[in-house]
Amino acid sequence: MATVLHIAASPRGERSKSLQVAKAFLDAYRQLAPGDNIMTLDLWTTELPAMDGPTLDAKYAILHGREKTEDQRRAWAAVEAVIAQFLAADKYVFSVPMWNFGIPYRLKHYFDVLIQPSYTFSFDPEHGYSGLVAGKPVAAIYARGGDYAAPEAARLDMQKSYVEAVLGFIGLRDVRSIVVEPTMAAGPDVAAERLSQALAEAEKLAQSFQ
Ligand SMILES: Cc1cc2nc3c(=O)[nH]c(=O)nc-3n(C[C@H](O)[C@H](O)[C@H](O)COP(=O)(O)O)c2cc1C
């Protein structure tokens, strides 16, 4: 029985295109793998630890090979809980809106908590950086108001490229993507057509995600 963790980064509930596509993906997946455990982490209703004070000092203690103080250890436990939930999953689904060419700040906050030395990546002077979360597949669903398919627009896309860079850094290189765009810029008919294409892609992708 596999555990699938869906990390949801849109606050728009049923109006969210990335969530609609993620739901189609997970519904199709559930039908094919009814015994699997699917969990959703809604980043808009989940309190994440602030990366400051003793929490940040704990990170630097790890980076410099120093013992954590009691205060830092207590604060760091909240970071470890987020990482433990992530590492317990076998497969990941990210649903991600584009905000200002990048990702919503809640997802950035999640990455800032998740990506930690000796937990999700390692460094040594001889081999450099290595991801520690290898061998798990990711389905990444992106929604954008505009259309970034053309080369001159693609350079502004720091949403998909950033998510892939961050996931690759921690070892997740098997990232299968669905992009739904434009959800706004070309009007409601084009948006509806692109959404229905993405929903069909999601059902298909669920079959190879088993
Ligand atoms: C704060 C904010 C910033 C946005 N910035 C962009 C942007 O830079 N480029 C773009 O194409 N769309 C942008 N949009 C539009 C969203 O990408 C679009 O509505 C998308 O469908 C959101 O995903 P969702 O439907 O899953 O919430 C932005 C929307 C919000 C709320």
The ligand as an ORCA input file, in Angstrom:
! r2SCAN-3c Opt
* xyz 0 1
  C      -1.386     36.860     -6.513
  C      -1.591     36.329     -7.927
  C      -0.584     36.497     -8.841
  C      -0.730     36.002    -10.147
  N       0.319     36.111    -11.012
  C       0.226     35.570    -12.256
  C       1.338     35.613    -13.165
  O       2.418     36.106    -12.857
  N       1.174     35.074    -14.384
  C      -0.005     34.477    -14.778
  O      -0.076     33.981    -15.892
  N      -1.068     34.410    -13.938
  C      -0.979     34.932    -12.685
  N      -2.046     34.857    -11.815
  C      -3.257     34.131    -12.256
  C      -3.221     32.687    -11.804
  O      -2.024     32.036    -12.228
  C      -4.417     31.893    -12.363
  O      -5.621     32.454    -11.836
  C      -4.338     30.412    -12.044
  O      -5.465     29.785    -12.589
  C      -4.268     30.203    -10.538
  O      -4.272     28.818    -10.202
  P      -5.548     28.215     -9.444
  O      -6.711     28.393    -10.399
  O      -5.205     26.801     -9.212
  O      -5.729     28.988     -8.160
  C      -1.929     35.332    -10.522
  C      -2.959     35.213     -9.572
  C      -2.793     35.686     -8.291
  C      -3.903     35.522     -7.285
*
